[in-house]
Amino acid sequence: MCMLLFDSSIRMRSQPMQSSAQMQVDLPAVIEIQTTGEMNGRTRLYEKHLGDMSGVYLDTEQYEQAVAESGPDTLIYFVNEHKYQDGPGALIVGTSTLLPGKVGDEFAVTRGHLHATANRAELYHCLSGHGVMMLETASGEVSTVELTPGKAVNVPGHWIHRSVNVGTEPFVTLFCYAADAGQNYDIIADAGGMKTMIIDDGAGSWTAVPNPRHTGYEG
């Protein structure tokens, strides 16, 4: 279990400055984050289901078959987040829990995004499971980072990123990024998907292969 400090009910007043001006500031306090991805004190929860993932996977026939067999409401991943403040310097912290599965040879993925304010970075720390962080830039650089419990990746600004579950258990990451970052999901969809795909290598592991549908990122 990872413990982070937040509590909107606790406040203090700073010591007077030379100008004697008073400024109200927030104190850190405690929320609980479980290795399952559950969060006590979240301010937002959102879920993505199989029916929301149209166009994400290359094999549309296998995707449509999965929807028909499992149903469009099948949960793929969920995100808990805690937004404590707004404005410059504020952070959003949360967890992403991506369930195991495959569509054809492709492992389960999140939609992925670039930050709307593209220079904003993001930290992902693996709490449980086995996953890969796919990382690409609009200019064509590609990186894949394998994540297991205790490992983290610091994603710099200007990198498009997507989580992949290559294991048999939920892949849970703790993330943190600037509250003014925003998300641009369309950049991936408009490019026909990311430049690479993470697929089953047929030998009990994963491999990255080119995505034949990728047309390049605009800008």
N, C-alpha and C positions, 0 to 999 in steps of 0.2 A: 504494500500500500504506500502510495506517495502522498505526502502531506504538503499542502500549499497554504499560504496565509492570505486570507481575505475575510472581511466582515464589514458590510456597509453600515452596521449599527454602531460601530466604534469610531469616534472622531476625537481629535484633539486640536487645541489652538497652539500655534507656534509661539515661541518666545518673542517678545517685542524686538523689532529691528531698531537700528539707530533712528529711523524715522518714526518709531513708535507705532507703525502700522501693524494691524492684526491680520493674519492670514489663516484661514481654516484649511487644514490638511487632513487627509485620510490616513488612518493607521492600518498596518497589516493585521490580519487576524486569520482564522483557520477555516479551510474547507477540506473535505476528504475526497480523494481520488482513488478508486479501486483499480486493481490490475485488470478487471473485467471491463473497464471503461466507464463504469457508473461514477457519477459525481454528485456529492451532496453540496448543494448551494449553486447549482447551475442556474443561469438566466435564460438559456435557450437550449432546446433539443430539436434536432431535425433528423429525419430518416429518409433513406433512399431505398426504393423497392425495385424489384426486377422490371416492372413495367416502366420505371423512370429511366431505364438504361438503354433505350432504343438508340441505335446509331453508335453506341460505344464499342461494341464488339465487331470484329471483321466478319465473322461467319453469321450472317443474318438468319440463315436457315436454322442453325443450331440455336440461336437466340430465340427465334419465334417458337421453336419446339420446346425450349425451356419454359417460356411463358405459358404455353399451352399445358404443359405437364405439371408445373409447379404453381402456376397462377401469378398474375401481375402484382399481387400484394406480398409476394415473398420478400422478406427483408434481406437486403444486401449489406447495408452498413448504416450506422447511426453515429451522430456527433453530439456530444454534450459540450457546452461552452459556458464560460463565466466571463462576462464583461463587467468590470468593476467601475470603470470611469470612461468618459469621453474626452476627446481633445488630444492635443499633442503630448506625446510621451505615454499615453495610456496603452495598456496591453489587453489582449484577449488570450485566455488560456483555456484549454479544453482537451477532450479526448476524442479520438476517432476509432471506432470498432468496426472492422471489416471482416465479415464472416467468410469462411472458406467455401470454395466452389470453383467451378470452371464452366465456361461456355465453349464447347468444342475443345480446342487445345489451350485456349486462353484462360489464365487464372482470373479470379475475381478482382475487380479494380474499383477504385473510386472514380468520380467524373474527372478529377484533376482540375487545376487552374493555374493561372498566372495572377499575381495580385494586380488589382485595378490601378493602384499606385505601384508601378512595376518595380521600383527600387526597394520595396519593402522586403525584408528577409523573414524567414520563419524557421523555428527549431522544431524538430520531431525527435522524440525519445521513445524507444520501444519499451513498453511495459510488459507485454506478453505476446506470444505467437512468433511467427516467422514471416517476414515480408521483404519487399523490395520497394525502394523509392525510385521512381523513374524521374529523371531530370533532363530537361532540354531547354535550349535557348532558341530564340527566334532566328538567330544566325546559323543554327545547325549543330551546335555542340550537344553532345549526348553523354549522360552519365547514369549509371545504375548503382545504387547503394543497397547492399543487403543488410537487413536489420533483424536483430534478435534481442532478447531482453538485456538491457543495460547499454545497448548501443544507441547512438544518436547521430543525426545528420543536421548540420547547420546549412540551410538552403539560402544562398545569397539572393539578393534582389535580381530581377530579370530572368529567373529560372522558372520555367513551367514545371509543375511537379504533380505526380499522381502516385497513390499508394497501391500496392499489389499484394494480395495474400497468396503466398506460395506454399503455405503449410496446411495442416489439417485442423488447426484450432483457430479461434478468432485472433486476428492481428490487431493489437491495440497499441496506439501511439498517443503520447502526451504531446500537445503542440502549444506553441506560444508565438504570437506575432503582434505587430502594431495594430491598435484598434482602428486606425484610419486606412488600413491597407486595402480592404475590399477584395473581391474576387472577380476575375474575368474567366468565365467558363467557356464562352463562345470561341475563344482563340483556338481551342482544341477541336471543337466540332467543325469550325469553318475550314480547318486544315485537313479534314478527313481522318482525324485521330492524331495521336502522337506519332513521331517518326519511327519509333520502335514499339514492339509488342513483347510482352513476357508470356512465354508459353511453356507447357510441359515438354521436357526434353526426351521423354520416353524412358528415362533411366532413373526416375525417382527424384529429379531435381528440376531446375528451370533454366531457360536460356532466353536471351534477347535476340529477336529477329526483326528485319525491316518490315514496316507496315506498307504494303503495296498501295494502299488507298491514300496515303499521306501526300498532300499536294504542296506542302510548305506553309510556313507561318507568314501572315501578312505583317508588314512593318518590321 
